[in-house]
Amino acid sequence: MTPRFPSSARDILALFERRGAEAVDVPVIQPADPFLDMAGEDLRRRIFLTESETGESLCLRPEFTIPVCRMHIEAAEAGHRRYAYLGEVFRQRREGGNEFFQAGIEDLGDTDINSADARSLADALALVTMLMPAQALTVSMGDQAVFEAVLASLGLPRGWQQRLARAFGAPDQMAAALEALSSGSGQKTELDDAIAALVARDDRAELEARIAARMTETGISPSAGRSPAEIAGRLIDKARLASVRLAPEAIAALQDFLSISAPLADASSTLQGFAARAGLKIDAALAAFDARVAAIANAGLDLGFIRYDAAFGRPLDYYTGLVFELHAPGQERPVAGGGRYDRLLTLLGAPAPISGVGFSVWLDRTEQAREI
Amino acid sequence: MAVTIALPSKGRLKEQAIAVFENAGYSIRQPEDARQYRASVDGHDGIEIAFLSASEIARELGAGTVDMGVTGEDLVRETLAAWDEKVEISARLGFGHADVIVAVPEVWFDVNTMADLNDVAAEFRMGHGRRLRIATKYWRLTQQFFSRAHGIQVYRIVESLGATEGAPAAGSADVIVDITSTGSTLRANHLKILDDGVILKSQACLVTGKGVLAGAEAALAREIVGRIGDSLR
């Protein structure tokens, strides 16, 4: 262990071992594309990019989850593995320095989702509690799956559900999306008569043929980018919804839902109350939620200091269920963050779906909080 | 000490910039040798003119190596991070109009707005396993508009150094962000501008570095801004 590492490094590695997670080494220099593909183009200005001699885009490791998942996929690991890491990450930040340490555990391939979720939360709490023993930590928790169940049970069109699901966790975008869907702005489409007639007749086959012909005429490859089938399908869906507006009751229900905030011990009954009030059937999602709460209680965690916030989510499309953050008193930003990302490994190229849940502790923040 | 003003080094932009200064009473004595990139102003020994390419002007203003300059607002906003901490736009000069816009293939009949494009970008990534590609030379403006103003994350910028409007037909990109003044190049390439796809309505501007406004030559710089402002009324 070089002096560069935080003084707590030995304790952290010992805790990983006690909790049965295997420490892995992740190279500092990583291909940049997987990070940009997952987090989006906006990440480009926040990471340290360089290029290899052969033109490959490389970056300094901005986080651990994606490299660990890629190692798991490349090794063609079957079954359940828990990978632990401790090391520096590099990000361009206006405040707080560009290099800092993170430690965490990625739990891949466990099919018992509830116990994996509970264990991840317990591991994160154990690690942060060890690092900041005297601090009264609080946990906030959210659930992408409950929100998606609410959207589905409101009977919203699929495209709308997806649009709102993408805005989950981003209040400004959520407000903008709700406003657009309730006012109908941007839903009308100006089409030339021939295309409009085909859309009105719902003649998908002829529409696709027209679009393909038009692509050929205008020099757009029908196979390189969006296909005629995609354009025709979305055009017909959009036309069907052109005169439909998000109903005031649906907006009220969504706003009611998003304002829910309750201690985890009361979250189930609060959600049931909401479902009854709004007349929604979200039983399966609530059952899954309850099973997770039970698993968390079984893992010996005190539900009293965990708070469920219905609006808490991350606007990244690979998060699928649980998200959580650990907060220390007097610190605005979380000292640890985690969540379930069952879509991530497939997006990174895994041939079959692999479930995953994990967390990362910001060691710069735990150190800082200790000094306060 | 002098105030250095950078003007475009060639073409119509150069002529129009010189005319703006003439109208404000600053007669620029052009060098006899056209390869000479420095000039002076009759009766104003405190002003030096430097002829630079339009994109260099924005960069040099940001670095503080020239004090004032005439360049496009698009180049100021694109070239300089936190541009408004470094320079101010002192006057909009009424020429060099160009809009920075988002355009998609005409045949994308279902796409008229950025909200449509957001839906399409998300579906595309799920369906094709890669991000929708945007060809542009405006990295910064594109990121600000897509990521921050519209919350679109899953796209990829493909750098384009010329003929951006040809990228969709060439198969190197799906969408473009580019400048247009009349839209005719876009139409010729069968592209359409999204209804809310105008990122910036740009024109040539007189731009002043914040450094000179805080320094010994501040009075002279303000006088130049004032006279040009008056002459435009």
Interface residues (C-beta under 8 A of the other chain):
Chain A: L36 D37 A39 G40 E41 D42 R44 R45 G159 Q162 R163 R166 A167 A170 D172 Q173 A176 A177 A180 G186 K188 T189 E190 L191 I195 I211 R214 M215 T218 G219 I220 S221 A224 G225 R226 E230 I231 R234 L235 K238 P315 L316 D317 L347
Chain B: P105 E106 V107 W108 F109 D110 N112 T113 A115 D116 N118 D119 V120 A122 E123 F124 R125 M126 G127 G129 R130 R131 L132 T142 Q143 F146 S147 R148 G151 Q153 V154 Y155 R156 I157 P168 A169 G171 D174 H190 D195 D196
